[in-house]
Amino acid sequence: MRAPDMLEYFYDAPLYDDDLLKLGVRFLHNLLFMSLVVQFGLKRSSGSSPEFAFTAVLLNITVFFICFTLKKLDIGLGMAIGLFAIFGVLRYRTDTIRTKEMTYLFVVIGIAIVNALTNKKTSYLELLAVNCTLCLVVFCKEYVVNRALATAPPPPPKPRKPPKQTLVYDNLQLLAPDRRDELIADLKQRTGLQVTEVQIGEIDLTTSTVRLGVSYEGED
């Protein structure tokens, strides 16, 4: 038995099919527009990491081949909706994915599905229009957002919180509200810190001590 016949026997599929050429053309088409979105959209997005761009590329390619391979099973629309549902509940437990990055995942998934599941009822001009529209929306969004961020005034600096320390204090008599000034003065004298605020914590009557949260001026 010849090698091609053996492959057809074991895999129950012909060695060559005319869809191979369609696969190559559509994959290049998908790769072009996906690369544009990743290069000029995702990579220029503020806070996006190169690792996430790599994830988006692999996800797009994987979804494209899944859709194209299963396309012959006549489950086109249902499969597309199912893939969107699967990735809609996709959660990475190690890192939190921002809403913006999740939206880019939907974009690259959508590009893969559109390019893989089109049939004879969809012309190449329609396919080109859909891909160009998606890319144009991404480019315009990034341009508008980045321009707004560049022209926006810088946010006011956050007020620096005073440093805090927790210590064990042994003079319970100064915990009375009317002796707060004496408590602060005693802490300043004994610690050498410019104490500004004192918070009373757990009191241990067996050892006559109390835990105090002390805020003071100066560096940590």
C-alpha positions as CSV (number, residue, x, y, z in Angstrom):
1,M,0.0,0.0,0.0
2,R,1.4,3.4,-1.0
3,A,2.0,6.1,1.6
4,P,-0.8,8.4,0.4
5,D,-3.2,5.4,0.5
6,M,-2.1,4.5,4.0
7,L,-2.7,8.1,5.2
8,E,-6.2,8.1,3.7
9,Y,-6.9,4.7,5.3
10,F,-5.8,5.6,8.9
11,Y,-7.1,9.2,8.9
12,D,-10.2,8.6,6.8
13,A,-9.3,11.8,4.9
14,P,-7.7,12.6,1.5
15,L,-4.1,13.6,1.4
16,Y,-4.9,16.9,-0.4
17,D,-7.9,19.1,-0.6
18,D,-8.7,22.3,-2.5
19,D,-9.4,23.9,0.9
20,L,-5.7,24.0,1.6
21,L,-5.3,26.9,-0.7
22,K,-8.2,28.7,0.9
23,L,-6.7,28.0,4.3
24,G,-3.4,29.6,3.3
25,V,-5.0,32.7,1.8
26,R,-7.4,33.3,4.7
27,F,-4.7,32.7,7.3
28,L,-2.5,35.3,5.7
29,H,-5.5,37.6,5.6
30,N,-6.2,37.0,9.3
31,L,-2.6,37.3,10.2
32,L,-2.3,40.7,8.5
33,F,-5.2,42.4,10.3
34,M,-4.5,40.7,13.6
35,S,-0.9,42.0,13.4
36,L,-2.2,45.5,12.7
37,V,-4.4,45.4,15.8
38,V,-1.7,44.0,18.0
39,Q,1.1,46.3,16.8
40,F,-0.8,49.6,16.5
41,G,-3.5,49.0,19.1
42,L,-2.6,46.6,21.8
43,K,1.1,47.3,22.1
44,R,0.5,51.1,22.2
45,S,-2.2,50.6,24.8
46,S,-1.1,52.1,28.2
47,G,-0.1,49.4,30.7
48,S,-0.2,46.5,28.2
49,S,2.7,44.0,28.5
50,P,4.5,42.2,25.7
51,E,3.5,38.9,27.3
52,F,-0.2,39.8,26.8
53,A,0.4,40.7,23.1
54,F,2.0,37.3,22.7
55,T,-1.1,35.7,24.3
56,A,-3.4,37.6,22.0
57,V,-1.5,36.4,18.9
58,L,-1.5,32.8,19.9
59,L,-5.2,33.0,20.9
60,N,-6.1,34.5,17.5
61,I,-4.2,31.8,15.5
62,T,-5.6,29.0,17.6
63,V,-9.2,30.2,17.3
64,F,-8.7,30.6,13.5
65,F,-7.5,27.1,12.9
66,I,-10.2,25.6,15.2
67,C,-12.9,27.5,13.3
68,F,-11.5,26.6,9.9
69,T,-11.0,23.0,10.8
70,L,-14.5,22.5,12.2
71,K,-16.2,24.6,9.5
72,K,-16.9,21.5,7.5
73,L,-19.1,20.1,10.3
74,D,-21.8,22.7,9.5
75,I,-21.9,24.2,12.9
76,G,-20.6,27.6,11.8
77,L,-22.8,30.1,13.7
78,G,-23.3,27.9,16.7
79,M,-19.6,27.3,17.0
80,A,-18.8,31.0,16.8
81,I,-21.3,31.8,19.5
82,G,-20.0,29.0,21.6
83,L,-16.4,30.2,21.3
84,F,-17.4,33.7,22.3
85,A,-19.2,32.2,25.3
86,I,-16.1,30.2,26.3
87,F,-13.7,33.1,26.1
88,G,-16.3,35.4,27.7
89,V,-15.9,33.5,30.9
90,L,-12.2,33.1,30.5
91,R,-10.3,33.9,33.7
92,Y,-6.6,33.8,34.4
93,R,-6.2,33.0,38.0
94,T,-2.6,34.2,38.3
95,D,-3.2,37.8,37.0
96,T,-6.1,40.1,36.8
97,I,-7.0,41.0,33.2
98,R,-8.1,44.6,32.7
99,T,-11.3,45.3,30.9
100,K,-9.4,47.0,28.1
101,E,-7.2,43.9,27.6
102,M,-10.2,41.6,27.7
103,T,-11.7,43.8,24.9
104,Y,-8.7,43.3,22.8
105,L,-9.0,39.6,23.3
106,F,-12.5,39.7,21.9
107,V,-11.3,41.8,18.9
108,V,-8.6,39.2,17.9
109,I,-11.0,36.4,18.5
110,G,-13.6,38.1,16.4
111,I,-11.1,38.7,13.6
112,A,-10.1,35.0,13.6
113,I,-13.8,33.8,13.6
114,V,-14.8,36.2,10.8
115,N,-11.9,35.2,8.5
116,A,-12.3,31.5,9.2
117,L,-16.1,31.1,8.9
118,T,-16.9,33.1,5.8
119,N,-18.3,31.2,2.9
120,K,-19.3,31.7,-0.7
121,K,-22.1,34.1,0.4
122,T,-19.5,36.6,1.7
123,S,-17.4,38.4,-0.9
124,Y,-13.7,39.2,-0.3
125,L,-14.7,42.9,-0.4
126,E,-17.1,42.4,2.4
127,L,-14.5,40.5,4.4
128,L,-12.0,43.3,3.7
129,A,-14.5,45.9,4.8
130,V,-15.2,44.1,8.1
131,N,-11.5,43.7,9.0
132,C,-10.6,47.3,7.9
133,T,-13.5,48.6,10.1
134,L,-12.3,46.7,13.1
135,C,-8.7,48.0,12.6
136,L,-9.9,51.5,12.0
137,V,-12.0,51.6,15.2
138,V,-9.0,50.3,17.2
139,F,-6.6,52.9,15.7
140,C,-9.1,55.8,16.2
141,K,-9.7,54.7,19.8
142,E,-6.0,54.6,20.6
143,Y,-5.4,57.9,18.9
144,V,-8.2,59.7,20.8
145,V,-7.4,58.1,24.1
146,N,-3.6,58.7,23.9
147,R,-4.2,62.3,22.8
148,A,-6.6,62.9,25.6
149,L,-4.1,61.5,28.1
150,A,-1.3,63.6,26.7
151,T,-3.3,66.9,26.9
152,A,-4.9,66.2,30.3
153,P,-3.3,68.0,33.3
154,P,-1.3,65.8,35.6
155,P,-3.3,64.5,38.6
156,P,-2.6,66.3,41.9
157,P,-0.1,64.6,44.1
158,K,-1.6,62.5,46.8
159,P,-1.0,63.7,50.3
160,R,1.7,61.8,52.0
161,K,0.5,59.7,54.9
162,P,2.4,60.2,58.1
163,P,4.5,57.2,59.1
164,K,3.1,55.0,61.8
165,Q,4.5,52.7,64.4
166,T,2.9,50.1,66.8
167,L,4.4,50.0,70.3
168,V,3.6,48.5,73.7
169,Y,3.0,51.2,76.3
170,D,3.1,50.6,80.1
171,N,1.4,53.7,81.6
172,L,-2.3,53.0,81.6
173,Q,-3.1,56.1,83.7
174,L,-2.4,58.4,80.7
175,L,-5.1,56.7,78.5
176,A,-7.9,58.8,79.9
177,P,-9.3,61.2,77.3
178,D,-8.6,64.3,79.4
179,R,-4.9,63.3,79.6
180,R,-4.3,62.9,75.9
181,D,-1.8,65.8,75.8
182,E,0.2,64.2,78.6
183,L,0.2,60.9,76.8
184,I,1.6,62.5,73.6
185,A,4.1,64.4,75.6
186,D,5.3,61.3,77.4
187,L,5.6,59.4,74.1
188,K,7.6,62.2,72.5
189,Q,10.0,62.2,75.5
190,R,10.4,58.5,75.6
191,T,10.7,57.8,71.9
192,G,12.2,61.0,70.5
193,L,9.5,61.0,67.8
194,Q,7.3,64.0,66.9
195,V,4.1,62.2,67.8
196,T,0.9,63.7,66.2
197,E,-1.8,61.1,66.8
198,V,-2.3,58.1,69.0
199,Q,-4.7,55.2,68.6
200,I,-5.4,52.9,71.5
201,G,-5.4,49.3,70.7
202,E,-5.6,46.1,72.8
203,I,-5.2,46.6,76.6
204,D,-3.7,43.8,78.6
205,L,-4.6,44.3,82.3
206,T,-2.5,41.3,83.4
207,T,0.7,43.0,82.4
208,S,-0.6,46.6,82.6
209,T,0.3,47.3,79.0
210,V,-1.5,48.6,75.9
211,R,-0.8,48.5,72.2
212,L,-0.7,52.0,70.7
213,G,-0.7,53.0,67.0
214,V,1.5,56.1,66.9
215,S,1.6,58.5,63.9
216,Y,4.5,60.9,63.8
217,E,6.1,63.5,61.6
218,G,9.2,62.7,59.7
219,E,10.5,59.8,57.5
220,D,10.0,56.1,58.2
